[in-house]
Amino acid sequence: MADEFDGGVDLEPFRDEARAWLEKRRYDKFSGEPTSEVALDRKLKEDLFVILASIHENERVTIRAIINPLINWYWIGGIVAFFGGLYVLLPDFKRKEEAAE
């Protein structure tokens, strides 16, 4: 059994006049389980995922759109927390000099 292409959809315009190609495939390595190629648009304010959910027999499709707000701010907050933790762990040279006097 070779890799199979179940079908796809070309969304035009997707966002900001860009194009997105959504598709469903079945791969041999995964026991013929269907997989979806996702269109992703990342912005600082939100992430937009567009997924080809299903292909119906009458050539209609079901498209699922998911908006995850402020996801990039989680990453920014994690980076700030990481560097803040490193800053707290650094030795305070000024206090050591005052204690030595």
QUIDAMO-V442698 format. One record per run of one state. SS is the DSSP state (H for helix, E for strand, - for the rest). FROM is the first residue (numbers start at 0). LEN is the number of residues. If there is no record, write none. Layout:
[[SS/FROM/LEN] [SS/FROM/LEN]]
This chain:
[[-/0/3] [E/3/9] [-/12/6] [E/18/8] [-/26/1] [H/27/3] [-/30/3] [E/33/4] [-/37/1] [E/38/4] [-/42/3] [E/45/10] [-/55/5] [E/60/9] [-/69/1] [H/70/19] [-/89/3] [H/92/8] [-/100/1]]
